[in-house]
Amino acid sequence: MAPLPGAELVRTPLQLYRYLLRCCRQLPTKGVQEHYKHAVRQSFRVHSDEDNPERIQQIIKRAIEDADWIMNKREREHEQERRRERERESQADSRPCAEPNAGLVLRTLRI
């Protein structure tokens, strides 16, 4: 599963660069987005002198796989956080009323 549609169309380093920056925009917080944008830029600087076409395709394939792993990891973390929030809400809803006779008092006031 690709992190974003279009991964299969990435053929050149420039396409990969743009694709990875689009993936960064899908991450949950600005801090995380900036971290991965910085990592993408650094990787492109490190590999800017690569001229072997086979090696370039290998780097592209690996970068897309890594982006997929990161996006899935972040999605799993987000789902776990939502699940914990729902559990906290359901626990709060199922707590007994702090005042044991609150229902009796309310019924008495209506009379």
matplotlib code that plots the C-alpha trace (Angstrom):
import matplotlib.pyplot as plt

x = [0.0, 1.5, 1.2, -0.3, -1.8, 0.8, 3.8, 3.8, 4.3, 7.5, 10.4, 12.8, 14.5, 12.5, 9.2, 10.3, 11.2, 7.8, 6.0, 7.8, 7.0, 3.3, 3.5, 4.9, 1.8, -0.3, 1.5, -0.4, 1.5, 3.7, 6.6, 6.5, 6.0, 9.0, 11.2, 10.5, 10.8, 14.2, 15.1, 13.9, 16.0, 19.1, 18.8, 18.5, 21.6, 23.5, 22.5, 22.6, 25.7, 24.4, 24.5, 24.0, 20.5, 20.2, 21.2, 18.8, 15.9, 16.9, 16.9, 13.5, 12.1, 13.5, 12.3, 8.7, 8.8, 10.2, 7.5, 4.8, 6.2, 6.2, 2.7, 1.3, 3.1, 1.7, -1.8, -1.6, -0.5, -3.4, -5.9, -4.5, -4.9, -8.5, -9.2, -7.8, -10.0, -13.1, -12.3, -11.8, -15.1, -17.0, -15.5, -16.5, -20.1, -20.3, -19.2, -21.9, -23.3, -21.3, -24.5, -26.2, -29.6, -29.5, -32.3, -34.5, -33.9, -34.7, -38.0, -38.9, -38.4, -40.8, -43.7]
y = [0.0, 3.3, 6.3, 8.5, 7.8, 8.2, 6.4, 4.0, 7.0, 8.2, 7.7, 10.6, 12.1, 15.3, 13.4, 11.5, 14.8, 16.3, 13.1, 12.8, 16.5, 15.8, 12.8, 15.1, 17.3, 14.3, 13.9, 14.9, 17.8, 20.6, 19.5, 16.0, 17.4, 19.7, 16.9, 14.7, 17.6, 18.3, 14.6, 14.5, 17.6, 16.2, 12.9, 14.7, 16.7, 13.6, 11.7, 14.7, 13.5, 10.0, 9.2, 5.4, 4.9, 1.5, 3.0, 5.9, 3.5, 1.6, 4.8, 5.7, 2.3, 2.4, 5.9, 5.1, 2.0, 4.1, 6.7, 4.0, 2.6, 6.1, 6.9, 3.6, 4.0, 7.5, 6.2, 3.4, 5.8, 8.1, 5.2, 4.1, 7.6, 7.8, 4.4, 5.6, 8.7, 6.7, 4.4, 7.4, 8.8, 5.6, 5.2, 8.7, 8.0, 4.8, 6.3, 6.5, 9.8, 11.5, 12.2, 8.9, 10.5, 13.0, 11.2, 11.3, 15.0, 15.8, 13.7, 15.5, 18.9, 18.2, 17.5]
z = [0.0, -1.0, 1.3, -1.3, -4.8, -7.5, -5.9, -8.9, -11.2, -9.5, -11.9, -11.4, -8.4, -8.8, -8.9, -5.8, -4.0, -4.7, -3.8, -0.4, 0.4, -0.3, 2.0, 4.7, 4.5, 5.5, 8.8, 11.9, 13.5, 12.1, 14.2, 12.7, 9.2, 9.6, 10.9, 7.9, 5.4, 6.8, 6.4, 2.8, 1.9, 3.6, 1.8, -1.5, -0.8, 0.2, -3.0, -5.4, -7.2, -7.8, -11.6, -11.7, -13.1, -11.3, -8.0, -8.5, -9.1, -6.0, -3.9, -5.3, -4.5, -0.9, -0.3, -1.2, 1.0, 3.9, 3.3, 3.3, 6.6, 8.2, 7.1, 8.3, 11.6, 12.1, 11.1, 13.6, 16.4, 15.5, 15.6, 19.0, 20.4, 19.1, 20.7, 24.0, 23.9, 23.2, 26.1, 28.4, 27.2, 27.7, 31.2, 32.1, 30.8, 32.9, 36.2, 38.8, 39.8, 42.5, 44.5, 45.2, 45.9, 43.0, 41.2, 44.3, 44.8, 41.2, 41.4, 44.6, 43.1, 40.3, 42.7]

ax = plt.figure().add_subplot(projection="3d")
ax.plot(x, y, z, "-o")
ax.set_aspect("equal")
plt.show()
